Amino acid sequence: MNGTEILGYIAMAMVACSFLLKDVIKLRLVNAAGAVCFVIYGGLIGSYPVMGLNTFVAVVNGYYIWKAKH
């Protein structure tokens, strides 16, 4: 197993675990961090669909986190 594959598993675990959280802000923070990891992973494996979807997910999470703080 190489570093790229490990990053993919870390991203997967973060996104999956985020759905176990009750606090919506914490859920979105962990989910966004997982999405950012997936963006990096997608870049490393050359997968634009992985990068595109997870960029969208990270931006949406960021928007709702920002909206909740204001």
C-alpha positions in Angstrom: 0.0 0.0 0.0 1.4 3.4 -1.0 0.9 6.9 0.4 -1.7 7.8 -2.2 -3.8 4.8 -1.3 -3.5 5.5 2.4 -4.7 9.0 1.8 -7.8 7.6 0.0 -8.6 5.4 2.9 -8.2 8.3 5.4 -10.5 10.4 3.3 -13.0 7.6 3.1 -12.9 7.1 6.9 -13.3 10.8 7.6 -16.4 11.1 5.3 -17.9 7.9 6.7 -17.3 8.9 10.3 -18.7 12.4 9.8 -22.1 10.9 9.4 -21.9 9.4 12.9 -21.7 12.9 14.5 -24.7 14.5 16.0 -23.5 18.1 16.0 -24.1 19.4 12.4 -21.2 21.8 12.4 -18.8 19.1 13.5 -20.3 16.8 10.9 -19.7 19.4 8.2 -16.2 20.2 9.4 -15.1 16.5 9.4 -16.9 15.9 6.1 -15.3 18.9 4.5 -11.8 17.8 5.7 -12.5 14.3 4.2 -13.6 16.0 0.9 -10.4 18.0 0.8 -8.4 14.8 1.3 -10.4 13.3 -1.6 -9.6 16.3 -3.8 -5.9 15.8 -3.1 -6.3 12.0 -3.7 -8.2 12.6 -6.9 -5.4 14.9 -8.1 -2.8 12.3 -7.2 -4.6 9.6 -9.2 -5.6 11.9 -12.0 -9.3 11.5 -11.5 -11.2 14.7 -12.3 -14.6 13.4 -11.3 -13.3 12.6 -7.8 -11.8 16.1 -7.6 -14.8 17.8 -9.0 -17.4 16.2 -6.8 -15.4 16.6 -3.6 -14.5 20.2 -4.4 -18.2 20.9 -4.7 -18.9 19.0 -1.4 -16.1 21.0 0.4 -17.5 24.3 -0.9 -21.1 23.5 0.1 -19.9 22.4 3.6 -17.8 25.6 3.9 -20.8 27.7 2.9 -23.1 26.1 5.5 -20.4 26.3 8.2 -19.9 30.0 7.4 -23.7 30.6 7.3 -24.1 29.0 10.8 -21.5 31.3 12.3 -23.2 34.5 11.0 
